[in-house]
Amino acid sequence: MDPAVRLSRALAAALLDPEFVEVGASGRRWTYEEMLDGLPTMAGSADDGPRHEPTDFRGVVLAPGLVHLTYETLRDGRRVRRSSLWRRGPGAPEGSALRMYYHQGTPVPEAHRQP
């Protein structure tokens, strides 16, 4: 969510698994390359613009080297529930960094928003 990471292909690539897939809040499906190409132009990428404000982080270890992370973001009055799977790639040594393998954003309907 840091604009510096979103603007840097190298920094973003270090966080995304090469098999990364996202289903965005818009319903669009993104691949690794599409996400790296698109991130610099997406909302929340400008240093001086609105940012995604994250809340309610929860993580669950599903298996060694696999974590399910959930949280919500708020940007320009729009709340989105987010879910991602972070994994240590096949053959990666224990202790190496987890990378985002899958991500999904789901808009929160107005009727279900809590103050």
C-alpha positions in Angstrom: 0.0 0.0 0.0 3.1 2.3 0.2 3.2 4.5 -2.9 7.0 4.1 -3.1 6.4 0.3 -3.5 3.5 0.7 -5.9 5.7 3.0 -8.1 8.7 0.7 -8.1 8.5 -2.4 -10.3 11.5 -4.0 -8.4 10.0 -3.4 -5.0 6.6 -4.7 -6.0 8.1 -7.7 -7.7 9.9 -8.6 -4.5 6.5 -8.9 -2.7 4.6 -10.8 -5.4 4.9 -14.5 -6.1 5.7 -15.2 -9.8 2.4 -17.1 -9.9 0.4 -14.2 -8.4 -3.3 -13.7 -9.3 -5.7 -11.1 -8.0 -9.4 -10.6 -8.3 -9.8 -6.9 -7.7 -12.6 -5.1 -6.0 -13.7 -4.2 -9.6 -14.0 -7.9 -10.5 -11.1 -7.7 -12.8 -8.6 -10.6 -12.8 -4.9 -9.6 -12.7 -1.8 -11.6 -13.4 1.7 -11.0 -12.0 2.8 -9.0 -15.1 -0.5 -7.1 -15.4 -0.2 -6.1 -11.7 3.4 -5.0 -12.0 2.6 -3.0 -15.1 -0.6 -1.4 -13.6 0.4 -0.6 -10.1 2.1 2.7 -10.8 -1.1 4.1 -12.3 -3.6 2.8 -9.8 -5.4 4.8 -7.1 -3.3 5.0 -4.0 0.1 5.1 -5.9 0.7 8.9 -5.8 2.8 10.2 -3.0 0.6 13.3 -2.6 -2.8 11.5 -3.3 -5.3 9.6 -1.2 -3.9 6.4 0.3 -5.5 3.1 1.2 -5.9 3.1 5.0 -5.8 -0.5 6.3 -7.5 -1.8 9.4 -8.4 -5.0 11.2 -5.4 -7.1 10.1 -5.8 -10.8 10.9 -3.4 -13.6 9.9 -3.8 -17.3 10.1 -1.0 -19.8 9.4 -2.7 -22.5 7.2 0.4 -24.6 6.7 4.2 -24.2 7.0 5.0 -21.4 4.6 1.4 -20.4 3.9 -0.5 -17.6 5.6 -4.0 -16.2 5.0 -4.2 -12.5 5.7 -7.5 -10.5 5.9 -8.0 -6.8 6.5 -10.1 -3.9 5.3 -9.1 -0.7 3.5 -10.7 2.7 3.3 -9.9 5.2 0.5 -12.0 8.1 -0.6 -14.9 6.8 1.5 -14.8 3.4 -0.2 -14.4 0.4 2.1 -13.1 -2.9 0.7 -12.6 -6.2 2.5 -9.3 -7.9 1.4 -8.0 -11.4 1.6 -4.6 -12.6 0.5 -2.6 -15.8 0.6 1.2 -15.4 1.2 3.4 -18.3 0.5 7.0 -19.3 0.6 7.7 -20.5 -3.0 8.3 -24.1 -3.8 12.0 -25.0 -3.0 12.5 -21.8 -1.0 14.5 -22.3 2.2 12.7 -22.1 5.5 12.9 -18.6 6.8 12.9 -16.9 3.4 10.3 -14.2 2.8 6.7 -14.9 2.1 5.3 -13.5 -1.2 1.7 -12.7 -2.1 0.3 -15.6 -4.1 -3.3 -14.6 -4.3 -5.3 -11.5 -3.5 -9.0 -10.6 -3.6 -10.8 -7.3 -2.8 -14.5 -7.2 -2.2 -16.4 -3.8 -1.8 -18.4 -3.5 1.4 -22.0 -2.5 0.5 -23.2 0.7 2.2 -25.8 -1.3 4.3 -23.0 -3.5 5.8 -20.6 -0.7 6.8 -19.9 -0.2 10.4 -19.2 3.3 11.8 
